[in-house]
Amino acid sequence: MTQTPLQPSPETTPSSAQGAPAADKAPRPPVARKVPKERTHHGDTFVDPYEWLRDKESADVVHLLTSENAYQEAVTAHQAPLREAIFQEIKGRTQETDLSVPHRKDDWWYFGRSVEGKEYGIQSRVRAQDTGNPVADWTPPSVEPGVEIPGEEVLLDGNIEAEGKPFFSIGGTAVTKDGNLYAYAVDNAGDERFTLRIKDLRTGELLPDVIENVFYGVSFDPDGSRIFYTVVDDSWRPYQVKAHVLGTPVSEDQVIYQEDDAAMWLGFELSSDRRYLVLSIGCSEYSETRLLRFDDPSAELTTVVSRNERVLYEAEPFLLPMPDGGTSERILLTHNRGAVNSMVSIVDPLELAKPLSEQHWSTVVEHSDDVRVNGAGVTATHLIVSIRKDTIERVQVIGLPGLGTPAQQPPVEPAFDEELYTASVAGSDYHAPVIRMGYTSYFTPSRVYDFVLPTASLPSGELMLRKESPVLGGYSASDYVATREWATAADGTRIPLSVLRHASVQRDSSAAGLVYGYGSYEMSMDPGFGIARLSLLDRGIVFVIAHVRGGGELGRHWYEDGKKLAKKNTFTDFVDATDWLASSGWVSPSRIAAMGGSAGGLLMGAVANLAPEKYAAILAQVPFVDALTTILDPELPLSALEWEEWGNPITDPEVYAYMKSYTPYENVRAVAYPKIAAVTSFNDTRVLYVEPAKWVQALRSATTGSEPVVMKIEMDGGHGGASGRYVQWRERAWDYAFIADSLGAVDLLPGAGLRQ
């Protein structure tokens, strides 16, 4: 694309830190030259004046982006004291010198440390003991913040690795079964392309093996001679799984499998018992699993169920205990075959040679219209099932003996005493008598439990609390309230809402409110504790999480009713949630803001066009606001993978017309938009910076109002923003200060905030 210069940008005038800038000194936004470019599909032509901003290498584009940062800094300069206050609140509530609960893998306990004043974590380990008492041997050692354990080995100090680098992120780690080699993948640009290195833990030296441009996830094979990794294609789609033999040239690495379908995603893992390499190929609508045995050098990849059957499933081979004391090979299937909410079955591998209609699958977890089965896995003794019921994710365990027969044992579910919570498996070792679980709720800090798996002498199992993340500053959960409410959509659908507030907020229609949503990819916005969010609640803001259609909170139907040609339900549900809040008696209708990121940023752009008058401010984080342009170009990162979510506008004129009717950038119109902030990153590979860059230009050009539209761009960050915890805290403080200032909720409630 030919480089096109910007129109000269007026010099940005800094504003007073004591208040909003005076009208005669108001900063003026940068203005990009309009260069019309036509895009024609299905007989429809769209003229895009800002598409030239896609040229990332252009000095003019970089100048525009830096000018955007200067403009937003001037517009929001008066928020600096509030940003600093929120940052200090986050910092003051966080125990900066802390550590994770050690988890056992083979003969070692692995854990992470954080140290006050340092941006990144430190990964360490100590040797485990085997005394013959299974539960005792799987009880983590006592580790104290800031105190080194005798025999502790540092595997990776992120602060040393990040020194002198503009960005630092880990994309995967792996340790050989004998504990001698440690592999780690590092990203120093924020573009999610990692460099893989391998350390000999016996000497501390790095091996000469260095592999560039790998994607997330690495694993050693059981004997430690090879390491598996994933490679992305030019559109950022993981399409190859490769194997590197240690000590050989990277150029000789073997391609284990290559997926050529541009609409399919590829990943891998080792089976729980490490007997197989498991390749997962698929999209959100159907999938395919291929298996490779490690104990047979001549083995080739075998397919469990072909993608041609259009079944969405996950598969894992395992050994099922038999009544005679032996074991029999089985494959665990979590699938949607005749089960929209999915179910769990097991199958003898010999059945897979038959046509699918003739195969016999034994049912383990039946299908239910009220329960969504999210996944299943195995240990040496138990099946672990993740389900979602009444919007809440839960864990169930079933003993392997008798699985899939009338003798199958009843499921056991660890019990918790809160209404709104999230419980999930956080890891388990195949031979362990326990599974590690994570637990949190909106006002319960993250807890780590070990659940002792049920036995004949302990039929209900046992929850053992290993840690609750400390929250400093006098935090008390009793200061806050979380309730489940329901909004009603125009079509009568009930939309679940999570409503969070400080206990002292009065129901007198005077408070400020913030509505947050996502609503895509069947992702659920589950209850979880957030230290930063307390700073909003302490300022009297009622925080509403709208569990809109397109998410997964109420099962597969909830997702399907908010995707493709039903996508607008996501947007109207969010507006209906806003209307609920406006009429709830908690807030003033004139003091409501909206926030969402990525696909939730598309949601923000859509509701800005649908109902701009309902919001005082909108914060769109890495927003997918030019979705149609992106998805029409399969050469752009991840575009083809989006067809399963939004439809394929290239081949389907109905999808094209439907998307064009809601895509935020193409539907900006002459209305009074509220204050809008778009937050993005220059190196984001998922939602390119060009989308919000074009969007803010279009908004400023069209708005009939006087509220500012700003873009904050992190020039060294990726899709998750900048790296380093302090930098991330400051980014969150920026977001929340923008919201609180826009709503006139900058002061703490009496008695709220940090306490000694």
N, C-alpha and C positions, 0 to 999 in steps of 0.2 A: 504494500500500500504506500502511495506517495505521502511523504510527510507534509503536513499542512500546518502552517504556523498558527499560533493563538492570536486572537485579537489582544492588543495590549491590555493588561489587567491594571486597574487602579491600585495605587499603593494602599495596603491595608493599614488602618489606623488603630493602634492598640487602644483598648478601652480601660476605664478606671477599674481597679480591683475592688472598689467599694460598692459598685452597683452596676446596673445595666448601662451600656454606652449611651451617651446623650445623642439625640436625634441628629444634631448638626455634625457630630463626629462619628456617626455610625460607619462601621467598616463596610466596604463594598465587595461583593463576591466576585471571584474570577469568572470571566465570561469566555467560553470556548467558541471559536469560529464555527459557524454552521456550514458543513460541507455535505450537501444532499447526496445520499447514496440509495439507490433503489434496490429493493428486495422483492422479487415476485415469486409467488407460489399459488397454484390453483387459481390462476387468473386474478389474484389480488396483489396489488402493489403497495408496499409500505415504504415511505421515504424516511430514511434515518439520517438526521443531521449530525449525529455525534459518533457514528461508527468508527471514524478515524481515530478515536481515542483508544482503540484496541492495540495500537502499535506501541508496545511496551518499550521498545528500544528508542523511540523518538524522544529527543531532548525536549521537544515542545510538550509532549505528554507528561514527562517527568516534571517539567516546570509548572504545568497546570496542577498536578497533584500536590506539589510543594506549596503552591499558592492556595490550594484548598485548605491545607493544614494551617497556613498562616491566617486564613480567613476564620476558620473555626476557632483558632486560638484567640483571635481578637473578639469574636462574638461571645465566646464563653469565658473570657478572662475574669469576669466578675465572679465566676463559679470556683475560682482557684482555692479560696479559703475553705469552701464546702468540700471540694475534692480532697484537700489535705485532711480535713476532719474525718471524712469517711475512710480514707486510707489509714489514718491512725486508729480508727475504731476497728477496722479489719485486723490490723497488726496487733492492737491491744488485746483482742480476743483470741488470737492464735498463739498457741504454744510453739514458738519458733524452733526450739531445740526439742525434737521429738523423734519418735521412731515407729515403725510399723511392727505389728505382731509377727514374730518369726514364723515362717511356714517351712515345713520339712519337705525336702525332695531328696530321695535316696538317703545318703548318709550325712546330710548337712541341713542345718537350719539357715534359711536365707531371710534377710530383713533389710529395711532401708532406714537411714537416719537423715534427719534434717537438723541444721545447726543455725542458731541465731546469727543473722548478718550474712548468711550465705544463700545465694539464689537457688541452688540446685541440690538434689538429694545425693546421698552417699549409699551405695549398695554394699552390703557386707554379708558375712556368713560365719558360723561356728560349727564345729563338728557335732553330730548327734551321737547319742548313746543307745545301745540296744541291751536292755536288761532282761528281756523276756516278758516284761509286763507291757502289753500293747498300749494301753491307755497312757501309762506313765511315759513310755518311749515317744509318744506322740503329743505329750504336753510340752508346749514351747518353753524354752528357758526364760528365766527372769532377766529382762533387759531394761536398763534405766537410761533415760535421756542423758546424753552427755557423758555416760560412763562406759568405758570400753570393757568388753567381756574378755576374760583370759582366753587366748587362742583365736580372737576375732581376726578375720582376714577381710581387708577392703578389696572388693572386686572392681568397683568403678566409682570414682569421685567425680560427679558431674561438674563440680566447680573447677577442677583442674582441666577436664576435657573442654569446658566452655571458655576457658581463658583466651581472650583475644579474638573470640568469634562473635559475629553479630547476632547469632541465633544458636540455640542448642536444644535438641530434642532427641530422645531415644525411641527408635522404632521397633525394637525387639531385642531380647536377650535369650541366650540358651546356654546350658551347661551340659557337658557330656555325662553319661551315667556314672562314670568313675570319678567325676568331680574334678578332673584335671584341666579341662579346657573351658574357657568362657568366651562366648561370642556376643558381640553387641553391635548394633547398627545406629549410626549417628547422622543427624541432619543438621547442617550448619547454615542453611539458607531459608528454611521454612517452606520449602517446596515439596516436602514429603518424598524426596529421593535420598536414600540413606547410603552411607558408606559402612560396609561390614568389616569388622576387624576381629581377630581371635587372639586371646591372651592365654599363655600357659601359666596357670595358677601356681604351679610348682616353682617357677622361676620368676614370675612377674613380667616376663618378656613377651612382646608381641610376636606372633608368627608372621612370616613374610606374606602370608595370604591376605590380600586386601581386595574386596569386591565392591565396585562402585555401582551406584544407581539401582540399589535393591529397594523393594517395597516392604511394607510391614510384615513381620513374622519371620522368625528363623528357628530351625530345629536341627539338632544333630541326629544322625541315625543311631540305633542302639549301641553299636560298637565304637562310635565316635570317630570313624574314619571319613565320614562325609558330613557335609552340612547342606541343608535344603533352604532355598530362599525363593522369593517371588520377584518377577520383573514386570514392569508396566510397559505398555506400548505408547505410541506418540500421543494418544488421546487419554493417557493416564489410567488406562484400564489394566488391572493385573491380568496378564494373559499367558505367562510362562511360569512353571515351577521348574527350577534347575537344581542340580546337585553338583557340589564342588568337592572333589577329593582333595583332602588336605595335602599340601606339598606339591600340587600339580598346577600348571598354568591355568589362570581363570579362563583363557580362551578355549580350553578343552572341557569346560563344564558341560555336563550332560543336560539336555532338555528332557526332563521326565515327562512333561506334557505341555502342549501348547493349545490354547483355546482360541479359535479363529472367528467365532461368532462375536461380532462387535457389541451385541446386546447381553452378553453373558460375562459374569464375574468369576474369577478363579481364585481359590484359596486352598490351603492345606493345613493339616495337623497330623500328629501321630495318634493312633488309637490309644485309649487309656492304658492298655497293657503293653504298648510299644511293639506290637507284633506287625502292625501295618502302617503304611503311609496312606492317609485318607485325603483324597482330592475332592474338593467341593466346587461344583460348577453350577451356576444358576443365576436366576433373576428373582424377583419377588413373586413370580407366578408359577414357575416350574424349575426343576433342578435335575442334577445328575451327580452321582457319587462314583468315583473310581478308586479301587483299592490296589495296593501293591504290597505283597508279602515281603518281609525282610529275611525270613529264614530260608528262602529258596532263591539262589542267585539267578536261576533261569526264569523266575516268575515274571509275568507281564501284567500290565494294568488290566483289571477286570471291572466291568460296569455292573452296578447293583440294579438300578432301574433306569432305562434309557430315557433321555429327555423327550424323546418322541412320544412317550406315554403322557406327557404333560402333568406329571405328579410333582408337587412341591414336597420335598422330603430331605431329611438328614439321616445318615446311616453310620453305624459303627459296629465293627465285628467284635465279638467277645466270646468267652467260654462260659457256657451255662452249666452249673453243677447238676449232675444227674443222680437219681436215687441210688445207683450202684456205687456211688463215691467218685465216679469219673466225671469228665466234662464233655460237652458236645459243642461244636462250633455253631454259633448263631449270629445273625445280624440284627441289631436293634434299629428299628425304623420309627422315626417321628414323621408323620406324613399327613397329607390332606386327601388321600384317596377315599372318596365318599364321606369326607369329614371336613367341612369348611373351617371348623375351629381346630382341626388336627387331632390326631390320636396317636397312640403308641402301640406298635406291634413288634413281634419277633418272627424271623423266618429262617429256616434251614437254608444255607447257601445252595444246596442242590436244587431247591425250588426255582432258583433264578434262571435256570436253563430253560424253563417252560415259558410259554406265552404268559403274560401278566394275568390274563383272565383265568388261567388254570392254576396259578400259584396259590399255595395255602399259607396265609399269614395268621399267626395266633395273636389274638387281641390281648393287650396288657392293660392299657388305659382306654376305655371306651370314649367315643365322641360324645360331646355334650354341647347343646346350644348355649349353655350358660358358663362354660369353662373353656378358656383358650389354653391349649397345650403349647408352651413356648419351646420346649426342648427336653431332651433326656440324655443321660449318660450313665456309665456304670463304674463301680469299683469292683474289687474282687468278690464282694459279698452282697452288694446292693445295687438296685436301680435307683437313680436320682432323677426326679421329674420336676420340671419347673412349669407351673400353671398360673393362669390369671383368672381370678374369680371376683366379681363385684369390684372391678377395676384394680384390685390389689394382687401383686405378684406373690406367689407362695411356693414353698418347696415341700415335696413329698418324697418319701423313701419307701422302697419295697424290697424285701429280701429276694435274692435271686432264686433260691430253691423253689421249684414249682411254678416259675414264671410262665405265664401264658397257658396255664392249665387250671382245672377246677381247684387245685391245691394251692393256688397262688395266695400269698400272704396279703392281708389288708394293708393299705398304705398308712404310713405314720407321718404326721405333719407337726413340725415344731410349732408350739403355740406361743403367741405374743398377745399383749393386752391392750394395744392401741387400735383405734378404728382405722386410721389412715397411716400406713407404713409400707416399707419395702423390705422384703427379705429375699435374699438370693444367695446362690452358691458362689463363694468367692475363690474356690479352688479345693482340690482334693487330690490325694495321691492314691493310686490304684490299690495299694496294699494297706492303706491306713484304716484304722477302726473308727475314724472320725471324718467328717467333712467340715471344711471351713465355711462359715456363713457370714455374710454382711447384713447388717440391719440398720435402718435409719427411719426417721419420720421427719415431718416438717420442723419439729422442735426437739427431737431427740438426736443428739450428735451421733455420728457414725459409731456403731458398735461392731466388734468382731467376736463371733461365737465359734466354738467348736461344738458340733452336734455329734455326740457319741451314738453311733449307729445302733439300732435296736438289735438285741440278742434275746435268746430264750430267758435269760436272767434279768434282762432290762428291756422289756417289750416295747416301752414307749420311748426308748432312747433317753438322752439327757443333754440339755443345753448347758454349756459351760462358757460363761462370759470371760473373754480373754482381755478385752480392753474397750473402754468408751473414750472416744477422742475428747481430750480436755478442751473446754472453752473457758477462757479467762475473762477478766473484767466484770466479775460478779454476775455472770449469766445465770438466769433461772428460767426454766421452761414454763413455769407458772405465770410468767409475765406476758405470755402470748397464747393465742387461741387459733386453732385450725378446725374448720368445719367443712362438711360436704354439703353443698347446695346444688340446685338444679335450675338451669335456665330452660325455657321452652322455645324451640325454633318455630318458624312460621308454618312448617309442615307437621308440627306436633311432636317432633322428636325431642326427648329430654336430654339435655347436654350437662354432663357432670362438671361441677366447678369445685376447686379447692380454694377456700377463702381463708386467708391468713391475716391476722391483725394483732396489734398490741392490745392487751386486755383492758387498757384504760381508755381506748377509743370509744366515744359515745355514739349511739345510734341516733344522731340528730341531723343527718343529711348535710354535714358540714365538712367531713373529712375528705382527703384526697384519695384517689384510687389508681391502681395500675393493673392492667389486664395483660397477661402473658400467654402466648400460645405458640404452637408448632404445627401439628396436624398433618404430617406426611410420613410416608415410608413405614407405616404401622408402628412408629415409635411412640412409646407411652411416656408421658411426663409424670413419672412416679414420684411419690413423696420422698423428699430428701432434705437433709439439714444443710443450710447455707449460712455461713457466718456473715458474708457481705450483705445478704438480704435483711439481716437484723437492723442495719443502718436505715433502711427505708421504713421498716415497721416502727422503729423508735421515733421516727418523725411523723407518725400518725397516718402513714400511707397504708390503705387496705390493699393487699396484694392478692389478686385473683388469678389462678391458673385455670385457663379454659381448656378442658379436655375435648377439643373439637373433633369432628369427623375427619378421617384421614390418619388419625393416630390409632393406637392399638388398645386403648383402655377398656373397650367393651367388646373385644373379640374381632374376628376377621371381618365380619359385616361392617363394623364401625370403620375399619380401614377402607374397605371397598366402596363404602358410601361417601368417601371423600377423596377419590382419585379419578383420574382420566375424565370421563364426561360427567362425573359427579363432583368435580373438584370445587365448584363454587360453594358447595355445602360447608367446606372448611371456612370460607370467608364469611358467609352469612351466619354460621354458628358463632364466630368470634364477635360479630356485631350484636347478635342476640345476647351473648354473655355480657357485653358492654351495657346493653339495655337493662339486663337484670341488675347489674351493679348500680346503674344510675337510679333505678327505682327501688333499691334495697333498703333505703333509709340510712345506710352507712355513709355515703359520700354525696358531695355536691356534684350534680351532672356536669358542671362546668370545670371540674377538677379531676378529669380522668385522662390518663396516658395509656399508651399501648407499647408493647415491646416484644420482639421476636428476632430470631437469628437464622441465617441460612435459608432453608425452605420456610422457616418462620419469618424471615425477612421478606420473602415473597408475600406471605400473609399480611405483613405490615403494609407493603405497597398496595395490595389489593384493597385493604380496608381504608387506606388513605383516600383511594379513589371512590370507594363505595359510600363512605360516611365520614368525610373529613370534619364535619361539624361536631361530631361526637367526642373528639379528642383535643385536649390542650397541647399534647405533644406526642410524637411517635419516634421511637428509637428502633432502627433497623440495623441489626448486626450482620455483617457479611451477607447482605441481602441478595437473593436470587431474583432480581427484579426485571431482568431482561431475558426471561426464561425462553420465550419463543425463538428469539434470535439464536440463543445458545443451542437449543435442541434441534433447530433446523440445520445445524452444521455438525455432522458427525465427526468432523476432524477436530473439533474443540474438545478439551478434556472432559471425559465422562459423559458426553452428550448422548451417545447411543444407549448407554445404560439407563438414561432417564425415560426412554420410551415406555417402559413398563409401568412407570408411575403416572405420566402425564398423557400417554398416547404418542403416536408417531405422526407429527404434523407434516412430515415429508411425503408420506404416501396416502394419508387419509385427510381429505378436505374437511370433513366434519370436525376432526380433532384440531386442524389448523384454525378453523373459524372459531371454535370454542375457546382455544387458548388465546387467540387474538382478542377475544371479548373480555378477558380478565388480566392478561399479562400487565403488570403495573406500568412499565415504561411506555407501552403503546397505548395506555388508557389515561395518561395524565391529561387533565382537562382544565378549563378555565374556571376554577373555583378557589375559594380562600382556604388554602392548606394550613394546617396547624404548624407549629414548630416541628421540624423534622431533622433528625441526625442520622446519617448513614455512617457506620463504622466498618472499616474494611482493612485489608492487608495487601500490599503490593505483590507478594509472592503466593497468594492463595491460589491453589490449583483446583479447588472445588467450585468456588464462585469467584470468577475473575474480577479483579478490581474495576474493570471497564463497566461492569453492570451498574454499580452504584455511581460511578463517575458520570455515566450518561444520564442516569435517573435524576441526579440532583440538578444537572443542567436543565433538563426538561421541566422539572418542578419549578425552578426559579423563573423560567421563561413563561410558564403558563399561569402561575398563581395570581389570583386577584387580591390576595391578602398581603399583609406586611410582615408576617412572621418569617424569621430566617430559616433557611435550609442549609445545613452544613454537612461536610464530609470530613471525617477524621480517618486518616489512612496511616497505618503502621508500615513504614517502608522496609522493615526487616522481618516482618512476621508472615505467618501462613494463615490457614483457615481458622486456627485457634487463637490467633493474635500473636503477640510477642512471647518470647520464652522468658523463664525466670519468674519465680513466685512474686517477688516485690513488684516487678514490672506488670505482671498480670493483676495484682491487687490495685495498682494505680489505674489500669485500664478499666477495671470494674468500678473504681471510685469515679472515674470520668463519666461512665454511663449513668451511674446512680445520681451523681450530682446534676447531670443534665435533666433527668426525670424530676428530681425533688425541686430543683429551681423552677422548672417549667410549671410545676403544680403549686408553687408557693408554699412548699413544705420543707423549708430549710432548717427549722429549729426543732430541737429535740423536745419530745413530750416531757412534762414535769416528771422527774424521777427516772426517766429512761436514759439509756446510753451506758457507757462504761462506768463501772463502780469498782471500788476496791474490795 
